[in-house]
Structure formats: C-alpha cells, structure tokens
Amino acid sequence: MPTRIILVDDHPITLIGMRCLLEADPRLTIVGQAQDADGLQALLKTHACDLLITDLMLAGAQQADGLQMIQRVRRHYPQLPVIVVTMLDHPALVRALLDLGLRGLVSKRGLLTDLPRAILNSERKPFLSHSFEQQLRRVADQTGETPVCTTLSPREVEVLRLYGGGLTVGEIAGRLNRSKQTISSQKCSAMRKLGLDTNAALYLYLQESGLAHAPAC
C-alpha cells in the first residue's frame, strides 16, 4: 500500500510543487491537501493518512501559530508522523520543533532533495535539512556546550517569539487562547532559564538571537 499523505501549505505554488514532486513516486499517494489550519483539522477528521507534511505557519482562526498547531496535532494524533517544512531556521525554533517528536524538519530551500529523504528516513532520529544541522552545530561551537535555548519548552519559545515580534503579554494570551497569567509565567520562566532579569535584557537577547521581529509566515 502506498504511504497516504496529507499536504498543508498556505502558498498555492509550494503546495502544487510538493504534490508534483511526491506524486512522481508510486510509493506515495496524496489523500488530501489544505491551505490553512482549519482545513488541516477537517482533513485529519475525515481522511485516514500515514504521514502529515505541513508548513510551520498557516492562516487559520483557531490555530494561527505554527508551534501551537503542531502541538495540537501531536496531542490528538500522537501516532501520526509529522514532517514540517519551513523557511524559519532559528536554533530555538528548531529545538522546540524537534522536542515535539517530528519525523523530519525540512528547509523550503532544499525541498526537491530533502523532502523525499525525510519521507524515506528509516533512522530512529528525525531527518534534518543541512541548514538546520549547521545552525545547531554553530551554536554548540560558539558556546562549547548544548545551546541554552534547548532548555526552553516549545511553549516558552512560542511566547518569546511573539513577544519579540512586538506583541504584549495580553495580545499573546489572546492569540494563543491562554490566560495572561499563564503567558506571564511562561515568559518569566524562560527569562530565568536564560539568566535574564529585566525586560530590556530580554529584548536585547531576542534581537541578538534573531527571535525579535520573527516573520509571521
């Protein structure tokens, strides 16, 4: 039986390109495709599949943030392998995504060669595009140890990314459907782990790390 795949990307050209690439392999079949988070949720409820391939950032009223969307998929469909394709390559985001138990993390810059390799990956560890491996290795080389960002939870990274993008604690709470108290607690927890004691120090860290003004898609 061919591997049944659901494809999700909010850029039609990318979606068409991925579909053409994968349909050329008789071992793979596309059973559904969507362009937003709501469409993905509908497909998962109505289409049996063996693999989900999705962009990180999608439009959608219920699941606007990519990390939150992946967390929800992993929570409701824990046995479903997930491959994320994205242009974002910050080490903190890479580590947060890997902590969610992905099958692979593929850079959109290397879709043509990397996506088939990620799908066919039989190793126990997730497949990583070379650019992501370089990012993690560079941080490790600079610090001489495992990057500090790996100690942050996916939700903490999520909050810092949005905070670095200019949102207030209240706005982040509204976007992620959490209480202001929860968001504030996650922000403070991340600051403790990073050794930062003021908002000014946090913002400088976010600027230096590339999380400030992170792109929304």
C-alpha positions in Angstrom: 0.0 0.0 0.0 1.3 3.5 -0.9 2.0 5.8 2.0 -1.0 8.1 2.4 0.0 11.7 2.8 -1.8 14.9 3.7 -0.1 18.1 2.4 -0.6 21.5 4.0 0.9 24.9 2.9 -0.7 28.3 2.5 1.3 29.1 -0.6 -0.5 27.5 -3.6 2.6 27.3 -5.7 4.6 25.5 -3.0 1.6 23.1 -2.5 1.5 22.3 -6.2 5.2 21.8 -6.3 5.2 19.4 -3.4 2.3 17.5 -4.8 4.0 17.1 -8.2 7.3 16.0 -6.6 5.7 13.3 -4.4 3.2 12.0 -6.9 6.1 11.0 -9.1 6.9 8.3 -6.6 4.5 5.3 -6.8 5.1 4.5 -3.2 3.3 7.7 -2.2 -0.2 8.9 -2.6 -1.7 12.3 -1.7 -5.1 11.8 0.0 -5.8 15.4 0.9 -4.4 18.9 0.9 -5.2 22.2 2.7 -4.0 25.8 2.8 -4.9 26.7 6.4 -5.0 25.3 9.9 -8.8 24.8 9.9 -8.6 22.9 6.7 -6.0 20.7 8.2 -8.1 19.8 11.2 -11.0 19.0 8.9 -8.9 16.7 6.8 -7.5 14.8 9.8 -11.0 14.1 11.0 -12.2 12.7 7.6 -9.1 11.2 5.9 -7.0 8.3 7.1 -3.4 9.1 6.5 0.1 7.7 7.3 2.0 11.0 7.2 1.4 14.7 7.6 3.6 17.2 5.7 2.9 20.8 6.8 4.3 24.3 6.7 5.0 25.7 10.1 3.0 28.9 9.8 -0.6 28.8 8.4 -3.5 31.1 8.4 -6.5 29.9 10.5 -8.8 31.4 13.0 -8.4 28.7 15.6 -4.7 27.8 15.2 -2.8 30.8 14.0 0.6 29.9 15.4 2.7 27.1 14.0 4.0 25.6 17.2 0.6 25.6 18.7 -0.8 23.9 15.7 1.8 21.2 15.7 1.3 20.7 19.4 -2.4 20.1 18.9 -1.8 17.6 16.1 0.7 15.7 18.3 -1.8 15.7 21.2 -4.8 14.4 19.2 -2.9 12.2 16.8 0.2 11.0 18.7 1.0 8.1 16.3 0.8 10.2 13.2 4.3 11.0 11.8 4.8 14.7 11.0 7.3 16.4 8.7 7.5 20.2 9.0 8.7 22.3 6.0 9.7 25.9 6.8 11.9 28.8 5.9 12.5 29.6 9.6 15.8 28.4 10.8 16.5 29.9 14.3 18.1 27.3 16.6 15.5 27.8 19.3 12.6 27.1 16.9 14.5 24.1 15.5 15.0 22.6 19.0 11.4 23.4 20.1 10.1 21.6 17.0 12.3 18.6 17.4 11.1 18.3 21.0 7.6 17.7 19.6 8.8 14.4 18.1 8.8 15.2 14.4 9.7 12.7 11.7 11.7 15.4 10.0 12.3 19.1 9.6 12.9 20.3 6.1 14.0 23.6 4.8 12.0 25.0 1.9 15.3 25.9 0.3 16.0 22.2 -0.2 12.6 20.7 -0.8 13.5 19.0 -4.0 16.1 16.7 -2.5 15.4 16.8 1.3 11.6 16.1 1.3 11.9 12.7 -0.3 14.8 11.8 2.0 12.8 12.9 5.1 9.8 10.7 4.0 12.0 7.7 3.4 14.1 8.2 6.5 14.4 4.9 8.4 16.7 6.1 11.2 15.4 6.5 14.7 16.5 10.1 14.8 14.5 12.7 12.8 15.7 13.9 9.4 17.2 17.5 9.4 18.0 19.6 6.4 21.7 20.5 6.3 21.0 24.2 7.1 19.2 23.3 10.4 22.1 21.0 11.4 24.5 23.8 10.7 22.5 26.2 12.9 22.6 23.8 15.9 26.2 22.9 15.3 27.2 26.6 15.1 25.5 27.4 18.4 27.2 24.5 20.1 30.6 25.5 18.7 30.1 29.1 19.9 29.1 28.1 23.4 31.1 24.9 23.9 28.0 23.2 25.1 24.5 22.3 24.2 22.7 25.6 23.3 20.9 27.2 26.2 17.8 27.5 24.1 17.3 23.8 24.2 16.3 24.1 27.9 13.2 26.2 26.8 9.9 24.4 26.3 8.1 24.8 22.9 5.5 27.0 24.6 8.2 29.2 26.1 9.9 29.6 22.7 6.5 30.4 21.2 5.8 33.1 23.8 9.3 34.7 23.3 9.0 34.7 19.5 5.7 36.5 19.7 7.0 38.9 22.4 10.0 39.6 20.2 7.6 40.3 17.3 6.1 43.2 19.3 3.1 41.7 20.9 2.2 42.4 24.5 1.5 39.7 27.1 -2.2 40.4 26.7 -2.1 40.2 22.9 -0.1 36.9 23.1 -2.7 35.5 25.5 -5.5 36.4 23.1 -3.7 34.9 20.1 -2.8 31.6 21.9 -6.1 31.3 23.8 -4.3 31.3 27.2 -4.6 33.4 30.2 -2.4 36.5 30.8 -1.2 34.8 34.0 -0.1 31.7 32.0 1.7 33.8 29.4 3.4 35.9 32.0 4.5 32.8 33.9 5.9 31.2 30.7 7.8 34.4 29.9 9.3 34.7 33.4 10.2 31.0 33.3 12.1 31.5 30.0 13.9 34.5 31.4 15.1 32.6 34.4 16.4 29.8 32.2 18.2 32.3 30.1 19.6 34.2 33.1 17.8 37.4 32.2 16.3 39.6 34.9 14.8 42.6 33.1 12.6 43.1 30.0 15.3 45.2 28.5 17.8 42.4 28.8 15.2 40.0 27.3 14.6 42.2 24.3 18.4 42.6 23.7 18.6 38.8 23.8 15.7 38.4 21.3 17.3 40.9 18.9 20.7 39.2 19.1 19.2 35.7 18.7 17.0 36.6 15.8 13.8 36.0 17.6 12.8 39.7 17.6 10.6 40.6 14.7 10.4 37.0 13.6 8.5 36.6 10.4 4.8 35.6 10.8 4.8 33.2 7.8 
